[in-house]
Amino acid sequence: MEEIARDVAVVEMAISNAYLVGDSSSWVLVDSGTPGNAQKIKDAVEARFGRGAKPRAILLTHGHFD
């Protein structure tokens, strides 16, 4: 996980990344990455927002190679 702007962090994966947007009081998950990366996202969420943190929303865009 890397902070790329204030209150925006990227969790890098192959094909499609996930983004954590907001702060510990209110945040959203933008995209959910690719299959098999759930634990990577959970670990990043815990590191950034604390154990048991839950998003206000999950926004899905799309992922592809181009």
Summary of the structure (lengths in Angstrom):
residues: 66
radius of gyration: 11.1
end to end distance: 22.2
largest distance: 34.8
contacts: 159
relative contact order: 0.24
helix: 18%
strand: 33%
